[in-house]
């Protein structure tokens, strides 16, 4: 037998032994005795090929019997455990290939116990945990391949504990958490599939999210009664095909960079309604994205006559001579674009009203209102 074949056989045997030291199939635990028996019957089990469901009612008070596990090739669900105060015992698990569900556990205040977890393949559901304050204990989680669903956690304040999370591949749902005030803790999050933030009574700020640069499909922020800031979007963020910002009655300022870029470039795909004045329509948002005349003039850009009737002219300084100039109607429709310097634009056939000029150069946007009489 060759050396490579012998080594392969050895690795196969060790792998087979590792799996043989674990039970086969999906496991359900409903009493503390059943949980404790896992460590007694399978003391060397580290990689479990199956699901674990702990559905403990008032019976389960400790998960220490799972201390030997390092990987679960399946789901992990800890649900309905009214006397479980922590998740200690899960501290050696680094990967869960499918979903994690932490639901309806009355006394858990944090996720302490997941200190080694770095990967959740099919997502994570954190729901109906009435005393959960934050995400402390999930400090090493980097990737959630599908969804992070955070719902109905009455005293959850923020996302502290998720500082190393970089990717939520499918959807990030924050719904009906009455005490959450901000997104604090999402320091490394850079990519989200879709973002849904809705019915959070105490939420004042969708942010900070200082590394976020891509939301693949879209954003839905609605029905957050005291939301007043979209600070997490005050940076260049690529947003996919849909933007919904509606029914946030205290939200009056949506003139942040990512929102401004979206409504200027794809106004027909933005639904902005029933917020406070200033962020109550796409037109109002476009208005709030405008720089002041003084700021525009300080850049060396001169637009005249304004108001005008038959034409207007834009003078650009030499450092902006390859800028792209676009003009939009008050409904957000692009009516003109060019990249020639110091060109006079004929407006004799334009409908009188308010228009918006966007001048883009090397990633910087300058905007101004234009009135055609």
N, C-alpha and C positions, 0 to 999 in steps of 0.2 A: 504493500500500500504506500502511495506517495505521501510525502510530508504534508502537502496541501490537503490531500484527502483526509489524512489523519486529523489535522487541525479542524477541518470542516465537520468531521464526525464528533469531535470533542465539543465544538460550539453547539452543534445540534443537540447532543445529549444534555449539555448544561441547560439549554433553552427548554428542552422537553421536561427536565427535572423541575425547572422553575415553574412551568405551567402546571405540572403534575402536583406541585405543592399547594395549589389553589383549587377551590371547588369549581365545578363546571356549571356554566349557565348563570342565570340571573338570580340574585339573592334578595330576599325580603326579611327585614328585621322589625318586629313589633314589640319586643320586650327587651329589658336590659339583659336578661339571661341569654336571649338569643344573640345579642351583640357580643357579650363576653365569650360565648362559646366559639366565636370565629377565631379568636386568638388561641384558644385551647386546641381546637381541631386543626387549625392551619397556621401554626406558628411561624413558618418560613414562607408564607405567601406574600409576594411583593408585587407581581403583575397579574391583575385579575382580568380575565377575558369574559366580561359580562357586566351586568348592571348591579348596582347596589341601591336598594330603596330602604331607607329607615323611616318608617311610618309609626312613630312611637307613642302617640297620644300622651298620657302622663307617665308612661312606663320607662322610657329611655332618658337617662340622665348623664351618660358619658359615652364618648366615642373612642376612648383610649384603646380599645381592642383592635382598632384599624391602624395602629401606629406602624405596623410593618409594611403597609402598602406604599408603593412608589408610583404606580401607574394603574389606571382603570381604563380598559378598552371597552367602554360602554358609558352608561349614564351613572351619575351620582345624584341621588335625591334625598334630601333631609327635610321631611315635611311633618307638620302636625305634632311636633314634639313640645308639649307645653311646659315641661320641666327641664329641658335642656338649656343650660346657660351659656355654653360655648362650643366651639367646634374642635377643641383640642383632641388630638388623635389622628387628624388628617394632615399633620405637619410635614410628613415625608412625601406626600403625593406631588409629583412634578407635572404630570400630564393627565388630563381626562379627555379621552378621544371624542366623546359625544357631549351630552349636555350636563350642566350642573343646575340643580334646582334647590333653592333654599326658600321654603315657603311655610308660612303660618307657624313660626316657632316663637312662642310668646315671650321668652326671656332673653333671647340672644340680642346683645347690644352691638357687637361688631362681628367681623368674619375672621377673628383670630383663630388660627388653626390651619389656614391655607398658606402658610408662610413660604412654602417651596413651590407652589403652583405657578407655572409660567404659560400654560397653554390649555385653552378650553375649546375643543373642536367644534361642537355643535351649539355653543353658546352658553349663556348663563342667565338664569331667571332668579331674581331676588324680589320676593313678593309677599305681602301680608305679614311682615315681621314687625309687630307694633312697637318694639323697643330698640330696633336697629338704628344707631345714630350715624354711622359712617361705614366705610369699607376698610377700615384698618384691619390688617391681617392678610391682605391680598397683594402685598407689596411687590411681589415678583411677577405678577401676571402681566404678560406682554401682548399676547394675541388672543382675541376672541374671534374665531373664524366666521361665525354667523352673527348671532344676536346677543346683545346685552339688554335685558328687559328689567326695568326697575319700576315696580308698581306697588301702590297702596302700602307704603311703609310710613307710618303716621308721624314718626319723630326723626326720620332721616334728614340730616342737615346739609350734607354735601357728599363729594366723592373722594374725600381724603382716604388714602390707602391704595388708590389706583394711579399713583404718580408715574408708574412705569408702563402703563397700558398704552400701546401705540396704535393698535388696529382693532376696529369692530367691523368685520367684513360685510355684514348684511344690514342689520337695522339696530339703532340705538333708541330705545323707547324709555322715556321718563314720564310717567303718567300717575297722577293722583297721589302724589307724595306731599302731604299738607305742610310740612315744615322745611322742605328743602328750599334754600335761599339762593344758591348759585351752583355753578359747575366746578367749584374749587376742588382741586385734586387731580384734574385731568391734564396734568402738566405736559405729558408726552404724547397725547393723542393726536395723531396726524391724519388718519384716514377713517372715514365712516361710510358705510354703504348708504344708509338713509337715516335721517335724524327726525324723531318725533318727540316733541315736548308739549305736553297738554295736560290741562286740569291740575296744575300744581298751585295750590292756594297761596303758598308763602314765597313762591319764586319771584325774585326781583331782578335777576340777572342771568341771561344765557351767556355765560362766560365765567371766568376766563378760560380760554383754550388756546394757549400761546403757540402751540405747534401745529394746530389744525390747518391743513392746506388742501384737503380734498373731501368732498361729499359726493359720492358717485351718482346717486339717483336724485335726491332732492331733500328738501327741508320742509317740515310742517310744525309751526309754532302757533298754538292757538289755545284760547280759553284759560289763560293764566292771569287771574284777576288783578295782581299787583305788579306784574312784570313791567319794568321801566327801562331796561338796558339790554342791548344786543352786543355787548362788548366783545364777546367771543368771535364776532364776525368783522371786527375792525382790523382786518388784515386781508391779504389776497388769498381767497379760497375758491377753488374750482367747485361750483355747485352744478349738479346734473340737470335734469330736464324740468323740475318743478320747484317752485318756491311759494309756500303758503304761510302768510303771517296774518292772522285774523283773530278777532274777538279777544284782544288783550287791551282792556279799556284804559290802562294807565301808560301804554306805550305810545309816546309821542315823537320819539326820535329814532328813525331807522336809517339815517344818513351815514352808515358805516360802510367801510370799503367794499366788502364782499357783496352786500346788498345793493349798493350803488352800481357796482359793475354788472350785476345780474339784471337789474331793472332797466339799465341803459342798453344793454346788448340784447336782452330777450324779454321785452316788456309784455308780450302776449302770453308768456309762460309764467308770469308772476300774478298771484292772487293776494292782494293786500287790501284788507277791508275791516271795518268795525273795530279799529284800534282808536287811540286818541288822535285829536287833530294834529297834523304833521306827519302821521304815519297811517292815514286813513284811506289811501289810494295810491296807485302807482305814480300818479302825477304828483301828489304831495311828497312822496319819497324822492322823486326826481328833483323837486324843488329843494328839498333838504340837502341834496347832494351837491348843490351849487356852491362854489366858493364865492366870497364877497367880491364886489367890484374892485375894492382896494387890493385884495390879494391877487386878483387876476391881473391888474395893472402892474403890480410889483414884479410879476413874472415877465413883463415886457410884451404881453399880448394886448392888442388893441382891436376892439370890435366896434364898427361904426358904419352908418348911423344906427343908433339903437335908442328909441324906436326907429324903424324904417318903414318903407313902403314897397319900392320896386327892386331894391338890391341892398346888400350889406357887404362889408369888406372886413377881412381879418388880416391884420399885420402881425407877423410872428418874428421874434428875434432870431438871429442866425443860429443859435443853438437848438432851435425847434423847427428848423426849416424842412425836416422830413417827417413832421408830425402828421398823424391821421386826423382829419376833421370830419365829424359826423354831426348831422342836425336831425332832431327828432321832434315830431309833433307833440302836443300835450297829451295825446293818447298813447305815446310811446312808439309810433311808427317812424322808421327812418325815412326821411324825405330827401336827404342829400348826403353825399360823402365824397371827399377828394383828398389828395395828398400833394397839392401844388401850393406853393407859398404865395402869399399876397395876391390871392385871387378874389375878384369881385363875383359874388353869387347873385344870380338873378332870382328874385322872389316875386316877380309880377304876377305869376300864376298861382302863388300860394294863398291859401285861405287865411284871412286876417286872424290873428290870435297870438298865443304864447308858444314859443318853440324853445328847444334846449340844444345848446351847442356843447359837444364834447370834443376836446382836443387831447389826443393820446400820444405820448412820446416816451419811449423806453420805460414802459410800465407805470408812468405817472399820468394821471388824468387831471385836466383842467376843464371846468364846466362853467357855463354862463347861461342866463336867460336872454332870449331874443324876442322882442315884440315887433310884430308886423301889423301895421295899420291898414 
